[in-house]
């Protein structure tokens, strides 16, 4: 599986537009080569460099398996509560230094994963992962 963005290159800087210093919209994401046996997709955006513990900026479950992209302002699937307590995209906004922001796409063999928050996400998803891939952006506030 491949996960790409037309807005930034894997391992490169995330444009300010998609952060707390810009308008905070989600970047465009698209993917390919989803395994044929996939029933649903999930996607997360995490900051492993956050102080204390990993910060979850965005999590979506139960996207139809034929979904091939997500553009700013559109969503298929169910957004669940992130580390900020909201159910929408929380833009990158590191308190200090450069942080990595990792989008992870999961191909799942489950018809539906029933969660309302990220708590328990990995435990619920792990037994159903067929494949997964990541896209990493870097951001440091100016």
N, C-alpha and C positions, 0 to 999 in steps of 0.2 A: 504494500500500500504506500502511496505517496501523498503527503500533505504539503500544500504550497499556498503562498499568498501573492497576489499581484501587487501588494502594497509594500512588502519587504522581503528580503532574501534570508533564508535560514542562516542563523549565526550572525546576522547583521543588526544594525540599529532599527528599532521600531520608530517610524516617523512620529513627530510630536503630535500630529493630528489625532492619533489613536491613544493618547495618554491623558493624564489629568492636567497637563499643561496645554493641551489642545482642546478639541471639542469632545474627546473621550468616546468617539464612535469605535465600533469593532472594525478591524481590518477585514477585507474580503478573504475568504478561505475556500479552497477547492481541493478535491482529492480524486484519486483514481486507483484502479486495481483493487477494489474492494472484493474480498473473496465471495464466490457465488453463494456459499451457504450462509452468508450474513443475513440475520433477521432484522436487527436494528443497529444503529450507530449511536455512539456517545462521544462528546468532546469536552475537554476541560482546558482551562488556562490557569496555570499555577506559577507561583514565584517561590522557588526553593531557597532563595537568598534572603527572604524576609526575616526580620529579627524574631527569634524565638522558634517558630515552626513555619512550615510551608503555608503560604497564603493562597487560598483558592479565589481567583478573580472571576471565574465563570465556569459553570457546569451545565451541560445539556444532556438529557437522556432521551431514549425512545424516538430517535430520528428514524424515519423510514430508510430502509437499506438502499433504496434507489436515489437517495439524496446525494448530490455530487458537489454541492457548494453551499456556502452561507455568505451572503453579502450584508453590508451594513444595513441595519434596520429591518432585516427579515430573519425569521427563525422557523425552523421545523423541529418538532420535538418539544420536550418539556424542560424549561430552565428551572434549575433547583437552587436552593439557597446556598450562597457562597460565604466566604469568611467574613464579609461585611454585613451579613444578615439579610442581604437583598437577593432577589431572584433575577437579576439582570447582569450584564457585563459591567464589571468594575475595572476601569482602565488602569494600566500600569502607573504607579506613583510611588517610586521607592523613596523611603525617608532619607537615605544617604547612599552614595556610591552607585556603581553599576549593578543592576540586577538582571538575571536571566528570567525571561517569561516564556514558559513552555506550553504550547498548544499540543495536546495529545488527542488523537483520534483513535477510537476503539471500534472494531468490528465485533459484534456480539452475536451469539447463537440464541439469545433470549428474545421472546416476543415483546416483553415489557419488563423493565426494572422499576419497582415501586419505591421510590425515595422522594422525600421533599427537601432534603438538605444534603450537603456533601458528606456529612457525618455518616460513616458506613459505606460510602461510595465504593472504595476499592474492594472491600470485602464482598459487596453485592455483585460487582462487575467481574472480578477476577476469575471466578469459575466459568464465565461465559465468553471470555476473550478468545476470539479466533485469530485476530491479528491486531497490531497497533502500530502507530507511527507518530513521530513528533515533528514540530516546527518550532524553532527557538529564535526569539528576538531578544535584543539587549536594549536596556534603557537606563539612562541616568538623567535626573533632572538638571536643568541648567541653572 
